[in-house]
Amino acid sequence: DVSSSSGGGGLRLLVPFLMSNAFVVTQFCYQFGVLMSRNSLNWSLNIRIPTFISSTPPTVMTVRGRIRRVSLLTLLQGVNFLFWLLQAKYKFLPGTTATSTLTSTSTKNLERGGGPNGAVGDGRQRHEAAVLTTLFLFVYMFIVGLLGGSSYVNCFYNLLHKIQYPGDGGNKAQKKMQQIEEQQQQQQQQHETGGGGEEGTGGFELHDVERDRLV
């Protein structure tokens, strides 16, 4: 029994709450993963790898939150989509059919050994399978949230700091940005010396709008 072998009375009280509020807890795990990953750009973790040779210092591997190849995250999200597609068709997760009808009342019936509607049978085994599957989904949805938040923040970071569009290799956009900056500097100098007038100010604002469109 999951509730008796893993933590006694405390877990026995916690399991019915988790099972009857599984959807809410799952959403919390997902949103928590999104929150963590959206703040991961400045993260860095140094992992020391021992070499098992006394004269050689351990190797330090740095893992950063910044991901340049966002296509890797897209691939992992595709794997997640395939996982749920297969689950919806074949329902291979243990206890999936039982969890679809679980409520606080049916959870108590399962703990007593009956089915979700009170029927006697292999209810306890189905209940244990449903609990393990639900706990697995909590962890799994946290990882899904990490993928979604990482894709979001890294895509926007790459767009804002690396001007490169498909087809031009970034050269046309970069040259256009340089031209706009040079024209802005010239018009600002004219405006400071009093030679720009209203026309110079209007042109400066127009280039600002064009630059924002490129960025």
Phi, psi and omega in degrees: 000128182295317185289332182267328185272347187248000179172007175072216187295324181299313179290329178297327177280331183283325184299312178300324178295315180295321182289322181281343178240031186299321182295316181295316180295322178297317177296322177297316179299319179295311181294327176294320176296320177296317180299317181294316185286333178287348176250024189260002184297323183265007180284145172211133182234122178266120180251122180270120180254113181292148181258353179062019174236124188298326184276349182256127179292154180294150179277134180253119178252126182260124178252123183248154179283340179286126181239115180280323181269083181290345176297333176295319177294322178296321178297317179294324176292328174295322176296320177297319177298317180296322178301311183288330176296316178292323178296320179294329183274316188253342179051057184276347178291135181299136177075014184295318181292329180286320184292339182291340181242013184285132169229183179296324179288316181293331177296319178293322177297320179294323179295330179279355176107359180265180177281180182297338178253015178098357181290143180276140180165222181270040182297322182295318178295321177294323179295316179297320178295321179294321179296313180297319178296320180294318177297321176298320180294327177301311180293318183296318181289332173297318178294320177298320176297322176298319179295314181296315180293322178295318177299317182298306189287324181286325176297314181293323179295317180293324179293323183279335186245358179220096183280100181208122182245152180299132175104334182242359178065011179086352184290313182296315181295320180294317179296320179297320178296319179296320178297318180296318180295320178295317178295323178296317179297318179296315181291327177293321177295319177296322180292322179292326180276354178089009182262356184273320181064201181292328183294319180294320180295319179296320178295323180296318179293323179297319179292327176299317179295319180294322180293319178299324179295322179291319182289000000 
